[in-house]
Structures are given as structure tokens and as C-alpha cells.
Amino acid sequence: MNVDYFDLDAFLTTEERLLRDTVRQFVDERCAPHVAEWFEQGRFPVELARELGQLGLLGAELEQFGGVSPIGYGLICQELERGDSGLRSFCSVQNSLVMFPIAHYGSPEQRQQWLPRLAEGSAIGCFGLTEPEHGSDPASMETTAHYEDGRWTIRGCKAWITNAPICHVAVIWAKTGQSADTIRGFLVPSDTPGFVVESIERKLSMRASSTGIIYLNDCVVPDANRLPDAVGLKAPLSCLTEARYGICWGAVGAMQSCYESAVSYARQRMQFGQPIAQFQLIQEGLVDIMTNIVSSQLMAYQLGRLKAEKRLRHQQVSLVKRHNVAAARAVAARARSILGANGITLDYPPMRVMANLESVYTYEGTHEIHTLVVGADLVK
Ligand SMILES: Cc1cc2nc3c(=O)[nH]c(=O)nc-3n(C[C@H](O)[C@H](O)[C@H](O)COP(=O)(O)OP(=O)(O)OC[C@H]3O[C@@H](n4cnc5c(N)ncnc54)[C@H](O)[C@@H]3O)c2cc1C
């Protein structure tokens, strides 16, 4: 089912449509049949990393690995999240939070060492900004990097890190002095002595995603592992803007999977002698869902156009992340109710999507933080 009420397809290039269809087929074949099992087991299918690499989805926006358009990249995120938010999260981290900073802030040697392996999925990266005591306010981070004799000693703890338990390299953000201006990024290979990861279990959301705590017990790395052009908090924040752009599209995919599930269920489910789709209150639910999908799709699409023209402002991304994820959360709840009791099981997407969206609502800047960002922008 192509959930496209406003014929956005007509505005896509041939390459973008082909890319979208390729990812859609991959998700239908390799993800959809297994996702409930992964979610139940609380496991990210790490074996998919190389397949995602072979499809060219890792580093897709970078010129050397395909250089897809921003809208093309958005469509990748949309289709992956139609499968599961965990799959899209994996790609968001690898693309926007690991390959993007290495490509933009890294040295030629760092790019050569890591980007090809990250692109083929033989190496997995993670991004360590959040700490146990500092989430929305990363400027207050406590992790430090101390320089001596050409080497940095990194000490601290990073929490809630996607891909940490399965990573080969971590982009770690640490203070080299007292203020946020002294924040720098470091590439810390996971086999560095003192690098310890504890997996976060018992999650009720984003279960088909690997999340962990990283303990940096005086990890020593050479100065060659510092991202030379990443200076201050604006460096990690620029990575987050990239990742949030992908979330804006991913939320559309999450809503599409809920819509597909709700409309096909409503057509088949008989009550009072007729399909529940015939009841106007059910139709109202479907109208609300479709309205949220269309408004979110159009916003994501326009963000993509602004990004392609290099006119995108981070506040615009905040507005759409905030809108689309809230819309998706409402859609998942409405779709769940249309499925009645069956809706609370893993046999249908809405409740899994609903649970996942709780993480999406909170990570990459909470809903409230994006409200503050846009609010301040409107009155400046
Ligand atoms: C599944 C998952 C994966 C994640 N992956 C990563 C990752 O890969 N890398 C990484 O670095 N981090 C990651 N995170 C962490 C995520 O970015 C943080 O959880 C997020 O920034 C919020 O921080 P917090 O949880 O500490 O909440 P807090 O900052 O403690 O906020 C708690 C509540 O207070 C509100 N609040 C805070 N400040 C204000 C304010 N000034 N005004 C109004 N309300 C406020 C928040 O909106 C929220 O509702 C992940 C989180 C999850 C759940």
C-alpha cells in the first residue's frame, strides 16, 4: 500500500522513487516478517548491518557513497521506520551521528580509516553525548578529556547510547576544559582499554534496538583520534540536526504502517453485521490519521527541499521533529484503538510503534526542548 493521499510521488525524481521502492522491498522482505520476534526478544538484528551497507543506505548522503538527495535520504528513513523505529535508529546513528561527523569534522586519515567500513556495515558506530545526569542539557556534561604527551585520557560515562553494545567505534564528546566551548569529539575504538559497555535491558520501547551505557575508565587515545574540526557544543548539535531531519521522515513511515494496519483491519473486522470501516466514528479515526500523515509528509518534503538548497535552519527541523513525532504518537494510539483487543498484541504494528515512539518523542531533543527552541526563534 502506498500511503500517499496528496500524490507526493509525482514530485519525486525517478531516482528517489527507485530508492524508496528498493528500501520498501527490503523492509517488506527482511524486516516485516521478523520484527515482532526481534521486539519480543529485545534484540537488534545486527546481521542486517551489512545488508543495509550493500543496499547503499549507510553514508548514502555522502558523495563518495552515492550522494543521494536529502529527500532520497528522508525516504530511506521513512521506509526503514515503516519497518521499525529501531531499524531507522540504527541507520540514523550510523549516518548522521557517526559518518557525518567523521566526514565533516574528521581528518583525511580518520575518513580513510573509518568511512569505508562504516559504509559497508562491517564497522558499527555510536554517538556518546548524553550522560546519566545530563540529557537535555549536554553543555553540563561531566566527561573530560585530558591532554598530555600527544595523548588524550578520557574519563566519564555516557548513557542511553544507541548501538553502544554492538559498536566498533564510538564518537565521544568530552570537555577539555571547564566550559562548553572546550567540548571536543573523539573517536574511541571499542577495544580501547577502559572502554566498558553495559547493555540497557528491560526497555519497554525501542526493543529492536541496541542501547547501552558506556563507561570510559581513563581511555587513552592518540591526538590523531580527536576530530580536528569539531569545536564546541555546536559540533555535536549539528550532527543532531542531521539525525532529526531523518526522524521527521521516519515518523511518517511509522504512521504509514499504523494506517495500513488500521484500514485493512477495519475493512475486515465485522461487528453489528458489517465491517467496522462502515461506521463513521471509525472513519473519523482514519481521517484523523490520514490528516496527520499528509501534514507530516508535506512538512518533511519541504524540509528536504530547503536542505537541498542549503537553506535549512535547525529551528525548522525542531518544528517538524516536534510536530511529526507528536502526530505519530497520536496516530499510533488511534490506530491501536481501531484494532480493539487485537491492537494490544505484537501481531499488529500499532502498539509496537506506539511504544517505540515514546523513545523518539524523548531522544534527539525532547518535545519540550524543541518547543523552547522554536519559541525562542519566534520572538527573537
Ligand atoms: C532509546 C533511546 C536511545 C537514545 N540514544 C542516544 C544516543 O545514541 N546518543 C545519545 O547521546 N543519547 C541518546 N539518547 C538519550 C536522549 O537523547 C535523552 O534521553 C534526551 O536528550 C533527554 O534527556 P533525559 O532522558 O536525561 O531527560 P531530561 O533532560 O532529564 O528531561 C526530563 C524531562 O524534563 C523536561 N525538561 C528538561 N529540561 C527542560 C526545560 N528547560 N524546560 C522544560 N522541560 C524540560 C524534558 O523535556 C523531559 O520531559 C537516547 C535515549 C533513548 C530513550
The ligand as an SDF file (V2000), in Angstrom:
LIG
                    3D

 53 58  0  0  0  0  0  0  0  0999 V2000
   16.0870    4.6340   23.1450 C   0  0  0  0  0  0  0  0  0  0  0  0
   16.9830    5.8340   23.3370 C   0  0  0  0  0  0  0  0  0  0  0  0
   18.1250    5.9620   22.5680 C   0  0  0  0  0  0  0  0  0  0  0  0
   18.9940    7.0400   22.7510 C   0  0  0  0  0  0  0  0  0  0  0  0
   20.1410    7.1180   22.0100 N   0  0  0  0  0  0  0  0  0  0  0  0
   21.0550    8.1000   22.2800 C   0  0  0  0  0  0  0  0  0  0  0  0
   22.3220    8.1140   21.6060 C   0  0  0  0  0  0  0  0  0  0  0  0
   22.5800    7.3050   20.7030 O   0  0  0  0  0  0  0  0  0  0  0  0
   23.2410    9.0390   21.9850 N   0  0  0  0  0  0  0  0  0  0  0  0
   22.9950    9.9600   22.9610 C   0  0  0  0  0  0  0  0  0  0  0  0
   23.8790   10.7620   23.2520 O   0  0  0  0  0  0  0  0  0  0  0  0
   21.7930    9.9750   23.6190 N   0  0  0  0  0  0  0  0  0  0  0  0
   20.8280    9.0670   23.3020 C   0  0  0  0  0  0  0  0  0  0  0  0
   19.6060    9.0420   23.9680 N   0  0  0  0  0  0  0  0  0  0  0  0
   19.3910    9.9890   25.0520 C   0  0  0  0  0  0  0  0  0  0  0  0
   18.3920   11.0900   24.7150 C   0  0  0  0  0  0  0  0  0  0  0  0
   18.9190   11.9710   23.7760 O   0  0  0  0  0  0  0  0  0  0  0  0
   17.9970   11.7630   26.0420 C   0  0  0  0  0  0  0  0  0  0  0  0
   17.1820   10.8430   26.7320 O   0  0  0  0  0  0  0  0  0  0  0  0
   17.2560   13.0800   25.8260 C   0  0  0  0  0  0  0  0  0  0  0  0
   18.1300   14.0780   25.4050 O   0  0  0  0  0  0  0  0  0  0  0  0
   16.5580   13.5540   27.1170 C   0  0  0  0  0  0  0  0  0  0  0  0
   17.4240   13.5230   28.1940 O   0  0  0  0  0  0  0  0  0  0  0  0
   16.9580   12.8160   29.5780 P   0  0  0  0  0  0  0  0  0  0  0  0
   16.4120   11.4690   29.2620 O   0  0  0  0  0  0  0  0  0  0  0  0
   18.1120   12.8960   30.5070 O   0  0  0  0  0  0  0  0  0  0  0  0
   15.7540   13.6860   30.1090 O   0  0  0  0  0  0  0  0  0  0  0  0
   15.8770   15.0470   30.9440 P   0  0  0  0  0  0  0  0  0  0  0  0
   16.7590   16.0140   30.2510 O   0  0  0  0  0  0  0  0  0  0  0  0
   16.1610   14.7180   32.3610 O   0  0  0  0  0  0  0  0  0  0  0  0
   14.3750   15.5680   30.8360 O   0  0  0  0  0  0  0  0  0  0  0  0
   13.3100   15.0120   31.6110 C   0  0  0  0  0  0  0  0  0  0  0  0
   12.0400   15.8020   31.3080 C   0  0  0  0  0  0  0  0  0  0  0  0
   12.2490   17.1850   31.6600 O   0  0  0  0  0  0  0  0  0  0  0  0
   11.9820   18.0020   30.5230 C   0  0  0  0  0  0  0  0  0  0  0  0
   12.8570   19.1690   30.5560 N   0  0  0  0  0  0  0  0  0  0  0  0
   14.2040   19.2280   30.6670 C   0  0  0  0  0  0  0  0  0  0  0  0
   14.6410   20.4790   30.6210 N   0  0  0  0  0  0  0  0  0  0  0  0
   13.5480   21.2550   30.4550 C   0  0  0  0  0  0  0  0  0  0  0  0
   13.3160   22.6630   30.3270 C   0  0  0  0  0  0  0  0  0  0  0  0
   14.3440   23.5290   30.3170 N   0  0  0  0  0  0  0  0  0  0  0  0
   12.0570   23.1110   30.1730 N   0  0  0  0  0  0  0  0  0  0  0  0
   11.0150   22.2510   30.1580 C   0  0  0  0  0  0  0  0  0  0  0  0
   11.1500   20.9160   30.2670 N   0  0  0  0  0  0  0  0  0  0  0  0
   12.4010   20.4320   30.4160 C   0  0  0  0  0  0  0  0  0  0  0  0
   12.2280   17.1250   29.3300 C   0  0  0  0  0  0  0  0  0  0  0  0
   11.5580   17.6060   28.1780 O   0  0  0  0  0  0  0  0  0  0  0  0
   11.6880   15.7950   29.8160 C   0  0  0  0  0  0  0  0  0  0  0  0
   10.2860   15.7820   29.6700 O   0  0  0  0  0  0  0  0  0  0  0  0
   18.6970    8.0070   23.7430 C   0  0  0  0  0  0  0  0  0  0  0  0
   17.5130    7.8850   24.5100 C   0  0  0  0  0  0  0  0  0  0  0  0
   16.6620    6.8240   24.3030 C   0  0  0  0  0  0  0  0  0  0  0  0
   15.4120    6.7020   25.1350 C   0  0  0  0  0  0  0  0  0  0  0  0
  1  2  1  0
  2  3  1  0
  2 52  2  0
  3  4  2  0
  4  5  1  0
  4 50  1  0
  5  6  2  0
  6  7  1  0
  6 13  1  0
  7  8  2  0
  7  9  1  0
  9 10  1  0
 10 11  2  0
 10 12  1  0
 12 13  2  0
 13 14  1  0
 14 15  1  0
 14 50  1  0
 15 16  1  0
 16 17  1  0
 16 18  1  0
 18 19  1  0
 18 20  1  0
 20 21  1  0
 20 22  1  0
 22 23  1  0
 23 24  1  0
 24 25  2  0
 24 26  1  0
 24 27  1  0
 27 28  1  0
 28 29  2  0
 28 30  1  0
 28 31  1  0
 31 32  1  0
 32 33  1  0
 33 34  1  0
 33 48  1  0
 34 35  1  0
 35 36  1  0
 35 46  1  0
 36 37  1  0
 36 45  1  0
 37 38  2  0
 38 39  1  0
 39 40  1  0
 39 45  2  0
 40 41  1  0
 40 42  2  0
 42 43  1  0
 43 44  2  0
 44 45  1  0
 46 47  1  0
 46 48  1  0
 48 49  1  0
 50 51  2  0
 51 52  1  0
 52 53  1  0
M  END
$$$$
